[in-house]
């Protein structure tokens, strides 16, 4: 992310819940997508993956950039 510079516009592009994630235990997962414009690159999709832990708290387990 640093190579693109700072984000200057970020809009939520959607979210979805699912029960399994590649190479992880089954459970409750949430993926949130953002369409972001950075200083050095525009129209990037950021994906944040979260897992609902045994104590009921959401924990971030992944952050991915999809370049379009």
N, CA, C and O atoms as CSV, one atom per row, in Angstrom:
chain,resi,resn,atom,element,x,y,z
A,1,UNK,N,N,0.809,-1.185,0.000
A,1,UNK,CA,C,0.000,0.000,0.000
A,1,UNK,C,C,0.851,1.246,0.000
A,1,UNK,O,O,0.450,2.259,-0.573
A,2,UNK,N,N,2.012,1.207,0.622
A,2,UNK,CA,C,2.862,2.390,0.682
A,2,UNK,C,C,3.312,2.846,-0.696
A,2,UNK,O,O,3.507,4.041,-0.919
A,3,UNK,N,N,3.476,1.919,-1.614
A,3,UNK,CA,C,3.955,2.315,-2.941
A,3,UNK,C,C,2.941,3.159,-3.706
A,3,UNK,O,O,3.308,3.849,-4.658
A,4,UNK,N,N,1.659,3.115,-3.300
A,4,UNK,CA,C,0.632,3.922,-3.953
A,4,UNK,C,C,0.453,5.276,-3.291
A,4,UNK,O,O,-0.254,6.132,-3.824
A,5,UNK,N,N,1.066,5.485,-2.162
A,5,UNK,CA,C,0.903,6.737,-1.436
A,5,UNK,C,C,-0.296,6.684,-0.513
A,5,UNK,O,O,-0.833,5.615,-0.224
A,6,UNK,N,N,-0.701,7.838,-0.062
A,6,UNK,CA,C,-1.807,7.930,0.884
A,6,UNK,C,C,-3.148,7.839,0.162
A,6,UNK,O,O,-3.275,8.290,-0.976
A,7,UNK,N,N,-4.149,7.256,0.821
A,7,UNK,CA,C,-5.486,7.255,0.218
A,7,UNK,C,C,-6.113,8.645,0.341
A,7,UNK,O,O,-5.983,9.302,1.374
A,8,UNK,N,N,-6.795,9.087,-0.724
A,8,UNK,CA,C,-7.464,10.383,-0.622
A,8,UNK,C,C,-8.964,10.278,-0.877
A,8,UNK,O,O,-9.692,11.250,-0.675
A,9,UNK,N,N,-9.436,9.112,-1.317
A,9,UNK,CA,C,-10.877,8.901,-1.445
A,9,UNK,C,C,-11.145,7.415,-1.243
A,9,UNK,O,O,-10.507,6.569,-1.870
A,10,UNK,N,N,-12.095,7.103,-0.362
A,10,UNK,CA,C,-12.427,5.706,-0.073
A,10,UNK,C,C,-13.938,5.605,0.090
A,10,UNK,O,O,-14.540,6.313,0.898
A,11,UNK,N,N,-14.533,4.719,-0.685
A,11,UNK,CA,C,-15.972,4.488,-0.618
A,11,UNK,C,C,-16.221,3.000,-0.382
A,11,UNK,O,O,-15.585,2.154,-1.010
A,12,UNK,N,N,-17.142,2.685,0.518
A,12,UNK,CA,C,-17.484,1.291,0.743
A,12,UNK,C,C,-18.179,0.748,-0.499
A,12,UNK,O,O,-19.122,1.354,-1.009
A,13,UNK,N,N,-17.709,-0.395,-0.980
A,13,UNK,CA,C,-18.243,-0.976,-2.216
A,13,UNK,C,C,-19.093,-2.209,-1.949
A,13,UNK,O,O,-19.652,-2.784,-2.882
A,14,UNK,N,N,-19.201,-2.622,-0.696
A,14,UNK,CA,C,-20.052,-3.756,-0.378
A,14,UNK,C,C,-19.445,-4.641,0.696
A,14,UNK,O,O,-18.309,-4.446,1.129
A,15,UNK,N,N,-20.227,-5.604,1.107
A,15,UNK,CA,C,-19.757,-6.565,2.103
A,15,UNK,C,C,-20.516,-7.867,1.910
A,15,UNK,O,O,-21.577,-7.896,1.287
A,16,UNK,N,N,-19.955,-8.946,2.454
A,16,UNK,CA,C,-20.653,-10.222,2.428
A,16,UNK,C,C,-20.168,-11.084,3.589
A,16,UNK,O,O,-19.012,-11.014,4.006
A,17,UNK,N,N,-21.088,-11.897,4.092
A,17,UNK,CA,C,-20.783,-12.859,5.130
A,17,UNK,C,C,-20.600,-14.226,4.485
A,17,UNK,O,O,-21.245,-14.523,3.480
A,18,UNK,N,N,-19.737,-15.056,5.041
A,18,UNK,CA,C,-19.584,-16.420,4.558
A,18,UNK,C,C,-19.088,-17.298,5.693
A,18,UNK,O,O,-18.641,-16.799,6.726
A,19,UNK,N,N,-19.168,-18.620,5.497
A,19,UNK,CA,C,-18.896,-19.544,6.597
A,19,UNK,C,C,-17.593,-20.316,6.455
A,19,UNK,O,O,-17.187,-21.014,7.384
A,20,UNK,N,N,-16.935,-20.203,5.314
A,20,UNK,CA,C,-15.633,-20.869,5.178
A,20,UNK,C,C,-14.697,-19.960,4.398
A,20,UNK,O,O,-15.115,-19.172,3.549
A,21,UNK,N,N,-13.439,-20.095,4.711
A,21,UNK,CA,C,-12.410,-19.262,4.093
A,21,UNK,C,C,-11.232,-20.173,3.783
A,21,UNK,O,O,-10.919,-21.067,4.569
A,22,UNK,N,N,-10.586,-19.963,2.668
A,22,UNK,CA,C,-9.503,-20.837,2.220
A,22,UNK,C,C,-8.466,-21.099,3.307
A,22,UNK,O,O,-7.918,-20.170,3.900
A,23,UNK,N,N,-8.213,-22.359,3.552
A,23,UNK,CA,C,-7.226,-22.826,4.523
A,23,UNK,C,C,-7.463,-22.287,5.939
A,23,UNK,O,O,-6.511,-22.010,6.668
A,24,UNK,N,N,-8.723,-22.143,6.319
A,24,UNK,CA,C,-9.059,-21.680,7.672
A,24,UNK,C,C,-10.217,-22.526,8.202
A,24,UNK,O,O,-10.912,-23.194,7.436
A,25,UNK,N,N,-10.409,-22.490,9.489
A,25,UNK,CA,C,-11.505,-23.245,10.097
A,25,UNK,C,C,-12.843,-22.630,9.699
A,25,UNK,O,O,-12.928,-21.432,9.428
A,26,UNK,N,N,-13.877,-23.450,9.666
A,26,UNK,CA,C,-15.215,-22.936,9.397
A,26,UNK,C,C,-15.661,-22.049,10.544
A,26,UNK,O,O,-15.305,-22.285,11.699
A,27,UNK,N,N,-16.427,-21.047,10.228
A,27,UNK,CA,C,-16.912,-20.100,11.221
A,27,UNK,C,C,-17.651,-18.974,10.522
A,27,UNK,O,O,-18.114,-19.149,9.394
A,28,UNK,N,N,-17.767,-17.844,11.154
A,28,UNK,CA,C,-18.442,-16.694,10.567
A,28,UNK,C,C,-17.395,-15.672,10.124
A,28,UNK,O,O,-16.623,-15.160,10.934
A,29,UNK,N,N,-17.387,-15.389,8.835
A,29,UNK,CA,C,-16.426,-14.462,8.239
A,29,UNK,C,C,-17.187,-13.300,7.606
A,29,UNK,O,O,-18.349,-13.431,7.220
A,30,UNK,N,N,-16.514,-12.177,7.510
A,30,UNK,CA,C,-17.065,-10.989,6.872
A,30,UNK,C,C,-15.992,-10.395,5.978
A,30,UNK,O,O,-14.854,-10.184,6.398
A,31,UNK,N,N,-16.378,-10.127,4.728
A,31,UNK,CA,C,-15.487,-9.429,3.804
A,31,UNK,C,C,-16.092,-8.062,3.504
A,31,UNK,O,O,-17.248,-7.968,3.093
A,32,UNK,N,N,-15.313,-7.009,3.709
A,32,UNK,CA,C,-15.745,-5.645,3.402
A,32,UNK,C,C,-14.860,-5.137,2.274
A,32,UNK,O,O,-13.635,-5.244,2.333
A,33,UNK,N,N,-15.499,-4.579,1.242
A,33,UNK,CA,C,-14.768,-4.061,0.080
A,33,UNK,C,C,-14.887,-2.542,0.031
A,33,UNK,O,O,-15.944,-1.968,0.289
A,34,UNK,N,N,-13.767,-1.914,-0.310
A,34,UNK,CA,C,-13.717,-0.466,-0.481
A,34,UNK,C,C,-13.107,-0.153,-1.842
A,34,UNK,O,O,-12.140,-0.792,-2.255
A,35,UNK,N,N,-13.667,0.821,-2.532
A,35,UNK,CA,C,-13.059,1.330,-3.760
A,35,UNK,C,C,-12.289,2.583,-3.354
A,35,UNK,O,O,-12.867,3.558,-2.874
A,36,UNK,N,N,-10.963,2.535,-3.557
A,36,UNK,CA,C,-10.081,3.567,-3.017
A,36,UNK,C,C,-9.231,4.194,-4.106
A,36,UNK,O,O,-8.746,3.511,-5.008
A,37,UNK,N,N,-9.059,5.500,-4.011
A,37,UNK,CA,C,-8.118,6.229,-4.858
A,37,UNK,C,C,-6.947,6.651,-3.973
A,37,UNK,O,O,-7.124,7.341,-2.968
A,38,UNK,N,N,-5.756,6.226,-4.365
A,38,UNK,CA,C,-4.531,6.603,-3.672
A,38,UNK,C,C,-3.852,7.722,-4.448
A,38,UNK,O,O,-4.231,8.003,-5.585
A,39,UNK,N,N,-2.865,8.357,-3.857
A,39,UNK,CA,C,-2.127,9.417,-4.545
A,39,UNK,C,C,-1.508,8.909,-5.847
A,39,UNK,O,O,-1.534,9.602,-6.864
A,40,UNK,N,N,-0.952,7.696,-5.811
A,40,UNK,CA,C,-0.237,7.176,-6.977
A,40,UNK,C,C,-1.009,6.208,-7.840
A,40,UNK,O,O,-0.507,5.781,-8.880
A,41,UNK,N,N,-2.219,5.847,-7.441
A,41,UNK,CA,C,-3.012,4.894,-8.234
A,41,UNK,C,C,-4.477,5.048,-7.850
A,41,UNK,O,O,-4.813,5.170,-6.673
A,42,UNK,N,N,-5.333,5.040,-8.847
A,42,UNK,CA,C,-6.759,5.175,-8.567
A,42,UNK,C,C,-7.487,3.871,-8.875
A,42,UNK,O,O,-6.950,2.968,-9.517
A,43,UNK,N,N,-8.712,3.804,-8.401
A,43,UNK,CA,C,-9.597,2.670,-8.671
A,43,UNK,C,C,-9.037,1.338,-8.167
A,43,UNK,O,O,-9.028,0.347,-8.897
A,44,UNK,N,N,-8.578,1.321,-6.936
A,44,UNK,CA,C,-8.062,0.116,-6.292
A,44,UNK,C,C,-9.158,-0.425,-5.375
A,44,UNK,O,O,-9.829,0.347,-4.691
A,45,UNK,N,N,-9.342,-1.737,-5.359
A,45,UNK,CA,C,-10.301,-2.345,-4.446
A,45,UNK,C,C,-9.533,-2.907,-3.255
A,45,UNK,O,O,-8.669,-3.771,-3.406
A,46,UNK,N,N,-9.863,-2.401,-2.068
A,46,UNK,CA,C,-9.291,-2.930,-0.830
A,46,UNK,C,C,-10.296,-3.919,-0.248
A,46,UNK,O,O,-11.490,-3.628,-0.167
A,47,UNK,N,N,-9.802,-5.093,0.157
A,47,UNK,CA,C,-10.655,-6.097,0.789
A,47,UNK,C,C,-10.128,-6.377,2.192
A,47,UNK,O,O,-8.950,-6.682,2.378
A,48,UNK,N,N,-11.016,-6.269,3.171
A,48,UNK,CA,C,-10.671,-6.570,4.551
A,48,UNK,C,C,-11.485,-7.797,4.955
A,48,UNK,O,O,-12.711,-7.798,4.841
A,49,UNK,N,N,-10.804,-8.841,5.427
A,49,UNK,CA,C,-11.456,-10.070,5.856
A,49,UNK,C,C,-11.414,-10.128,7.378
A,49,UNK,O,O,-10.359,-9.947,7.987
A,50,UNK,N,N,-12.568,-10.382,7.984
A,50,UNK,CA,C,-12.661,-10.481,9.438
A,50,UNK,C,C,-13.290,-11.810,9.831
A,50,UNK,O,O,-14.051,-12.403,9.067
A,51,UNK,N,N,-12.960,-12.265,11.033
A,51,UNK,CA,C,-13.463,-13.516,11.591
A,51,UNK,C,C,-14.090,-13.226,12.948
A,51,UNK,O,O,-13.516,-12.502,13.762
A,52,UNK,N,N,-15.280,-13.796,13.191
A,52,UNK,CA,C,-15.910,-13.622,14.504
A,52,UNK,C,C,-15.343,-14.685,15.431
A,52,UNK,O,O,-15.598,-15.878,15.264
A,53,UNK,N,N,-14.576,-14.236,16.404
A,53,UNK,CA,C,-13.848,-15.122,17.292
A,53,UNK,C,C,-14.766,-15.737,18.349
A,53,UNK,O,O,-15.924,-15.339,18.477
A,54,UNK,N,N,-14.255,-16.692,19.093
A,54,UNK,CA,C,-15.036,-17.412,20.111
A,54,UNK,C,C,-15.606,-16.489,21.181
A,54,UNK,O,O,-16.612,-16.816,21.810
A,55,UNK,N,N,-14.970,-15.337,21.393
A,55,UNK,CA,C,-15.455,-14.394,22.405
A,55,UNK,C,C,-16.471,-13.396,21.845
A,55,UNK,O,O,-16.899,-12.482,22.550
A,56,UNK,N,N,-16.856,-13.571,20.576
A,56,UNK,CA,C,-17.854,-12.706,19.954
A,56,UNK,C,C,-17.298,-11.449,19.325
A,56,UNK,O,O,-18.060,-10.635,18.805
A,57,UNK,N,N,-15.980,-11.267,19.358
A,57,UNK,CA,C,-15.353,-10.068,18.785
A,57,UNK,C,C,-14.885,-10.357,17.361
A,57,UNK,O,O,-14.441,-11.462,17.047
A,58,UNK,N,N,-14.994,-9.342,16.511
A,58,UNK,CA,C,-14.510,-9.453,15.134
A,58,UNK,C,C,-13.017,-9.160,15.111
A,58,UNK,O,O,-12.562,-8.175,15.693
A,59,UNK,N,N,-12.259,-10.016,14.438
A,59,UNK,CA,C,-10.807,-9.852,14.322
A,59,UNK,C,C,-10.436,-9.799,12.839
A,59,UNK,O,O,-10.893,-10.622,12.046
A,60,UNK,N,N,-9.612,-8.832,12.481
A,60,UNK,CA,C,-9.134,-8.730,11.107
A,60,UNK,C,C,-8.084,-9.818,10.880
A,60,UNK,O,O,-7.118,-9.932,11.634
A,61,UNK,N,N,-8.290,-10.614,9.832
A,61,UNK,CA,C,-7.346,-11.691,9.522
A,61,UNK,C,C,-6.710,-11.528,8.146
A,61,UNK,O,O,-5.803,-12.280,7.790
A,62,UNK,N,N,-7.177,-10.551,7.369
A,62,UNK,CA,C,-6.582,-10.359,6.051
A,62,UNK,C,C,-6.875,-9.003,5.461
A,62,UNK,O,O,-7.924,-8.409,5.712
A,63,UNK,N,N,-5.933,-8.520,4.673
A,63,UNK,CA,C,-6.081,-7.258,3.948
A,63,UNK,C,C,-5.478,-7.475,2.569
A,63,UNK,O,O,-4.320,-7.877,2.451
A,64,UNK,N,N,-6.254,-7.214,1.531
A,64,UNK,CA,C,-5.819,-7.482,0.161
A,64,UNK,C,C,-6.130,-6.271,-0.722
A,64,UNK,O,O,-7.104,-5.552,-0.499
A,65,UNK,N,N,-5.281,-6.067,-1.725
A,65,UNK,CA,C,-5.502,-5.038,-2.735
A,65,UNK,C,C,-5.756,-5.719,-4.072
A,65,UNK,O,O,-4.978,-6.574,-4.495
A,66,UNK,N,N,-6.838,-5.344,-4.732
A,66,UNK,CA,C,-7.144,-5.836,-6.062
A,66,UNK,C,C,-6.996,-4.666,-7.024
A,66,UNK,O,O,-7.707,-3.667,-6.913
A,67,UNK,N,N,-6.078,-4.793,-7.960
A,67,UNK,CA,C,-5.823,-3.715,-8.919
A,67,UNK,C,C,-6.657,-3.939,-10.159
A,67,UNK,O,O,-6.679,-5.034,-10.721
A,68,UNK,N,N,-7.336,-2.906,-10.575
A,68,UNK,CA,C,-8.189,-3.026,-11.767
A,68,UNK,C,C,-7.635,-2.219,-12.900
A,68,UNK,O,O,-8.217,-2.197,-13.984
